[in-house]
């Protein structure tokens, strides 16, 4: 199987996670560089689209808030997560000022990536900005269509991300 075949089930699983937290997330598959009018209308800076013509997140969306949308960017990887994948997600998170950034793999998060994050505070601080709140890596169980492992934490279980 190829990673593209998992976009829809991962999108649905994420929507369920958001719904369980009382958030109505609008997510769409954007790997083909196409964005719906609904999503485009929430993006205030049109210059972003110049860059998104070259590459775009696999899944993009938002949670509507009182004053502004909280953007969500998702990258899906069929294979083990590599450091370059993390920086790719960071690029998209920065472009969208994303509140949630998820790197989802069908393989377990490699131990060397976990150790690098735990030992390198500078790296971790560069991956998050003052606006980006949740930057998480996760393994998706393709057989059961559920997330089975989050790193460093499951943002859907931490109330700090859900205060309004």
C-alpha positions in Angstrom: 0.0 0.0 0.0 1.0 3.6 -0.5 0.7 6.4 2.0 -1.9 8.2 -0.1 -4.3 5.3 0.6 -4.3 6.2 4.3 -5.1 9.9 4.0 -8.9 9.4 4.3 -8.8 7.0 7.3 -6.2 9.2 9.1 -8.3 12.3 8.4 -11.4 10.6 9.8 -9.5 9.3 12.9 -8.2 12.8 13.6 -11.7 14.3 13.2 -13.0 11.8 15.8 -10.2 12.8 18.2 -11.1 16.5 17.8 -14.8 15.8 18.2 -14.1 13.9 21.4 -12.6 17.1 22.7 -15.6 19.1 21.7 -13.9 20.7 18.7 -15.4 20.7 15.3 -12.4 20.3 13.0 -12.6 20.8 9.3 -9.9 18.7 7.6 -9.3 18.1 4.0 -6.8 16.1 2.0 -4.5 18.7 0.4 -1.6 16.5 -0.8 -2.7 17.2 -4.4 -2.2 21.0 -3.7 -5.9 21.7 -4.0 -7.7 23.6 -1.2 -11.4 24.1 -0.9 -12.9 27.6 -0.9 -13.9 27.0 2.7 -10.3 26.4 3.7 -8.9 29.2 1.5 -11.3 31.7 3.1 -9.7 31.0 6.5 -6.2 31.7 5.3 -5.7 35.4 5.6 -2.3 35.6 3.9 -2.6 34.8 0.2 1.2 34.7 -0.3 1.1 31.2 1.3 -0.5 29.8 -1.9 2.6 30.7 -3.9 4.6 28.3 -1.8 1.8 25.7 -1.6 1.9 25.3 -5.4 5.2 23.6 -5.0 4.4 21.4 -2.0 1.6 21.2 0.5 0.7 19.3 3.7 -1.0 15.9 3.1 -4.0 17.0 5.3 -4.8 20.6 6.2 -7.6 22.1 8.2 -8.7 24.2 11.1 -10.8 24.4 14.2 -13.0 27.5 14.2 -12.5 29.7 17.3 -14.1 32.9 18.4 -11.6 35.3 16.9 -9.5 33.2 14.4 -9.1 29.7 13.2 -6.6 27.3 14.8 -4.9 25.7 11.8 -4.0 22.0 11.6 -1.3 20.5 9.4 -0.7 16.8 9.0 2.0 14.9 7.2 1.5 11.1 6.7 4.5 8.8 6.2 4.2 5.1 5.2 7.7 4.4 6.5 9.6 5.3 9.6 9.8 9.0 10.5 13.1 10.7 9.6 14.5 14.0 10.8 13.8 15.5 7.3 10.1 14.6 7.8 10.0 16.5 11.0 11.4 19.6 9.4 9.0 19.3 6.5 6.1 19.4 9.0 7.7 22.3 10.7 7.8 24.2 7.4 4.1 23.7 6.9 3.3 24.6 10.5 5.2 27.8 10.1 3.5 28.7 6.9 0.0 28.3 8.4 0.9 29.4 12.0 -0.6 26.0 12.9 -1.8 25.4 16.4 -1.7 21.6 15.7 1.0 19.9 13.7 0.9 16.1 13.4 3.4 13.8 11.8 1.7 10.4 11.4 3.5 7.2 10.4 2.4 3.7 9.9 5.6 2.6 11.6 6.6 3.1 15.2 8.4 6.4 16.0 12.1 5.4 15.8 13.9 5.2 19.1 16.7 7.5 17.7 14.2 10.2 17.0 12.8 9.9 20.5 16.2 10.1 22.1 17.2 13.1 19.9 14.1 15.0 21.1 14.7 14.1 24.7 18.3 15.0 24.7 18.3 18.1 22.4 16.3 20.9 24.0 17.5 23.3 21.4 16.0 21.2 18.6 12.7 20.8 20.4 12.5 24.5 21.0 13.2 25.3 17.3 10.4 23.0 16.2 7.8 24.9 18.2 7.1 28.6 18.1 5.2 30.8 20.4 2.0 30.2 18.4 2.5 26.5 17.5 1.1 24.6 20.5 0.9 20.9 19.7 3.7 19.3 17.6 3.2 15.6 17.9 4.5 12.4 16.2 2.2 9.4 16.2 1.9 5.9 14.9 -1.3 4.9 13.2 -2.4 1.3 13.3 -3.7 0.7 9.7 -5.5 -2.5 10.7 -7.6 -1.0 13.5 -7.7 2.6 12.1 -6.5 4.2 15.3 -3.6 6.0 16.8 -1.6 3.6 19.0 1.4 5.7 20.1 2.0 9.4 20.5 5.3 11.2 21.0 6.1 13.2 23.0 2.5 13.2 24.2 -1.0 12.8 23.0 -2.3 16.3 22.6 -5.9 15.1 22.8 -5.2 14.0 26.4 -3.6 17.2 27.6 -6.1 19.9 28.7 -3.6 22.7 28.0 -4.3 22.5 24.3 -8.0 22.8 24.8 -8.4 25.9 26.9 -10.4 28.6 25.2 
